[in-house]
Amino acid sequence: MLTSLATNPINHVLDHKIRIREQLKFYSGQTVHVQILPIIEFTLCITAEGKFHPTDNHHKIDTTLSISSWKLPQLLIPNNNAPGVIKVSGNQTLGNEIINFIQQVNIEYFLAHELSKIIGDIPAHRVMQSNHLLHQWHQKNCKRITQSFFEFCTEEKNLFIKKSADFNGFTQEISALKNSIDQVELSINQLLQKDS
């Protein structure tokens, strides 16, 4: 059921992407295991028409595509970095071909279209807006945290340098003390040898 929910929209997009379907025909009969960790896993078989068909054959998997569920929103952003987000294992060429397909598809438009069938146009539009706002919020916070960290390091560099200098002085004192102890021990051993 879940697999067919995934394959029907993918095949619908492939109907409009003839060039990609022609490339997928070369991989006819091969299986692709998709993992959206830790939520969903399903296996698809590539048909002779260059489309995907659900399969239960988990023994012969040619390639596996893995993505963490929290990284999924990154695929919805135009010019997404799918190769950096999706991990490919197994047949790298097939995996890269599927990633190429993902990059050519406007997933945001596709998802909005599919969501609008289920929940309506306005809620689907609001969901897409929320995704953009969440991504922008995440980017701004990452920039702010990085900037704050660098400002802290710049302002407190004297503290770090002072501590480092204190530590180096302490290390030198310990080395000098160790050398002194070694010399005292050597002197004691020499005196004991003279007495015997």
C-alpha positions as CSV (number, residue, x, y, z in Angstrom):
1,M,0.0,0.0,0.0
2,L,2.7,2.5,1.1
3,T,4.9,1.5,-1.8
4,S,2.2,2.1,-4.3
5,L,1.5,5.5,-2.8
6,A,5.2,6.3,-3.5
7,T,5.5,4.7,-7.0
8,N,2.3,6.1,-8.5
9,P,3.4,9.7,-8.3
10,I,7.0,8.9,-9.3
11,N,5.8,7.1,-12.4
12,H,3.4,10.0,-13.1
13,V,6.5,12.3,-13.1
14,L,8.4,9.8,-15.2
15,D,5.6,9.9,-17.8
16,H,6.6,13.5,-18.4
17,K,10.4,12.9,-18.2
18,I,11.0,10.7,-21.3
19,R,14.8,11.1,-21.3
20,I,15.1,9.9,-17.8
21,R,12.8,6.9,-18.5
22,E,15.0,6.0,-21.5
23,Q,18.0,6.1,-19.2
24,L,16.3,4.0,-16.6
25,K,15.4,1.3,-19.2
26,F,19.1,0.3,-19.2
27,Y,18.6,-0.8,-15.5
28,S,15.5,-2.9,-16.3
29,G,15.0,-5.7,-13.7
30,Q,17.3,-4.1,-11.1
31,T,15.9,-3.4,-7.6
32,V,16.3,-0.2,-5.6
33,H,15.8,-0.2,-1.8
34,V,14.7,3.2,-0.4
35,Q,15.3,3.9,3.3
36,I,13.8,7.0,4.9
37,L,15.4,6.4,8.3
38,P,14.0,5.4,10.7
39,I,10.4,5.6,9.4
40,I,10.0,4.0,6.0
41,E,11.6,1.3,3.9
42,F,10.4,-0.1,0.6
43,T,11.8,-1.8,-2.5
44,L,11.2,-0.9,-6.1
45,C,12.0,-2.8,-9.3
46,I,12.7,-0.9,-12.5
47,T,10.5,-2.1,-15.4
48,A,11.3,-2.5,-19.1
49,E,9.4,0.8,-19.6
50,G,11.8,2.7,-17.4
51,K,9.3,3.0,-14.5
52,F,9.2,1.8,-10.9
53,H,7.1,-1.1,-9.7
54,P,6.8,-2.2,-6.0
55,T,8.4,-5.5,-5.2
56,D,8.8,-7.8,-2.2
57,N,12.1,-9.2,-3.4
58,H,14.5,-8.1,-0.6
59,H,17.1,-10.8,-1.4
60,K,18.4,-9.2,-4.6
61,I,18.9,-5.5,-4.0
62,D,21.1,-3.7,-6.5
63,T,21.3,-0.3,-4.9
64,T,20.1,1.3,-1.6
65,L,19.2,4.9,-1.2
66,S,19.2,6.1,2.4
67,I,18.2,9.5,3.8
68,S,17.5,10.6,7.3
69,S,13.9,11.7,7.8
70,W,15.0,15.0,9.2
71,K,16.9,15.8,6.0
72,L,13.9,15.3,3.8
73,P,12.9,19.0,3.8
74,Q,16.3,19.7,2.1
75,L,15.1,17.9,-1.0
76,L,12.1,20.3,-1.3
77,I,14.3,23.3,-1.8
78,P,15.1,24.2,-5.4
79,N,18.6,23.4,-6.5
80,N,18.8,20.9,-3.6
81,N,22.0,19.1,-2.7
82,A,20.6,15.6,-3.2
83,P,24.0,13.9,-3.6
84,G,25.1,15.3,-0.2
85,V,21.8,14.3,1.5
86,I,21.2,10.9,0.0
87,K,23.6,8.0,0.8
88,V,24.0,5.5,-2.0
89,S,25.3,1.9,-1.5
90,G,25.5,-0.9,-4.0
91,N,25.3,0.1,-7.7
92,Q,26.7,3.6,-7.6
93,T,25.8,4.3,-11.2
94,L,22.2,3.4,-10.8
95,G,22.0,5.4,-7.5
96,N,23.5,8.5,-9.2
97,E,21.0,8.1,-12.0
98,I,18.2,8.2,-9.5
99,I,19.7,11.2,-7.7
100,N,20.0,12.9,-11.1
101,F,16.3,12.2,-11.6
102,I,15.5,13.7,-8.1
103,Q,17.5,16.8,-8.9
104,Q,15.6,17.4,-12.2
105,V,12.2,17.1,-10.6
106,N,10.7,20.1,-8.9
107,I,9.8,18.1,-5.8
108,E,8.2,21.0,-4.1
109,Y,5.7,21.5,-6.9
110,F,5.1,17.7,-7.2
111,L,4.5,17.4,-3.4
112,A,2.3,20.5,-3.3
113,H,0.2,19.0,-6.2
114,E,-0.1,15.6,-4.5
115,L,-0.9,17.2,-1.1
116,S,-3.6,19.5,-2.7
117,K,-5.4,16.3,-3.8
118,I,-5.5,15.1,-0.2
119,I,-5.9,18.2,1.9
120,G,-6.8,21.0,-0.6
121,D,-5.0,23.8,-2.3
122,I,-4.8,26.3,0.6
123,P,-3.5,23.9,3.3
124,A,-1.0,22.4,0.8
125,H,0.3,25.9,0.0
126,R,0.6,26.6,3.8
127,V,2.5,23.4,4.3
128,M,5.0,24.4,1.5
129,Q,5.3,27.9,3.1
130,S,6.0,26.3,6.4
131,N,8.8,24.2,4.9
132,H,10.4,27.4,3.4
133,L,10.1,29.2,6.7
134,L,11.5,26.3,8.7
135,H,14.5,26.0,6.3
136,Q,15.2,29.8,6.5
137,W,14.9,29.7,10.3
138,H,17.4,26.8,10.4
139,Q,19.9,28.5,8.1
140,K,19.6,31.8,10.1
141,N,20.1,30.1,13.4
142,C,23.2,28.1,12.1
143,K,24.7,31.4,10.9
144,R,24.0,33.2,14.2
145,I,25.4,30.3,16.3
146,T,28.6,30.2,14.1
147,Q,29.0,34.0,14.2
148,S,28.5,34.1,18.0
149,F,31.0,31.3,18.5
150,F,33.6,33.2,16.3
151,E,32.9,36.4,18.2
152,F,33.4,34.7,21.5
153,C,36.7,33.1,20.4
154,T,37.9,36.5,19.1
155,E,36.9,38.3,22.3
156,E,38.2,35.6,24.6
157,K,41.4,34.8,22.7
158,N,43.5,36.4,25.5
159,L,41.9,34.0,27.9
160,F,42.8,31.0,25.7
161,I,46.3,32.3,25.1
162,K,46.8,33.0,28.8
163,K,45.6,29.5,29.8
164,S,47.8,28.0,27.1
165,A,50.9,30.0,28.3
166,D,50.1,29.0,31.9
167,F,49.9,25.4,30.8
168,N,53.2,25.5,28.9
169,G,54.9,27.1,31.9
170,F,53.4,24.4,34.2
171,T,54.7,21.7,31.7
172,Q,58.2,23.2,31.7
173,E,58.3,23.3,35.5
174,I,57.2,19.6,35.7
175,S,60.0,18.7,33.2
176,A,62.6,20.6,35.2
177,L,61.4,19.0,38.4
178,K,61.6,15.5,36.8
179,N,65.2,16.3,35.6
180,S,66.1,17.4,39.2
181,I,64.7,14.2,40.7
182,D,66.6,12.1,38.1
183,Q,69.8,13.9,39.1
184,V,69.2,13.4,42.8
185,E,68.5,9.7,42.2
186,L,71.7,9.4,40.2
187,S,73.7,11.1,42.9
188,I,72.2,8.8,45.6
189,N,73.0,5.7,43.5
190,Q,76.6,6.9,43.1
191,L,76.9,7.5,46.8
192,L,75.5,4.1,47.6
193,Q,78.0,2.4,45.2
194,K,80.9,4.2,46.8
195,D,79.9,3.1,50.3
196,S,79.7,-0.6,49.2
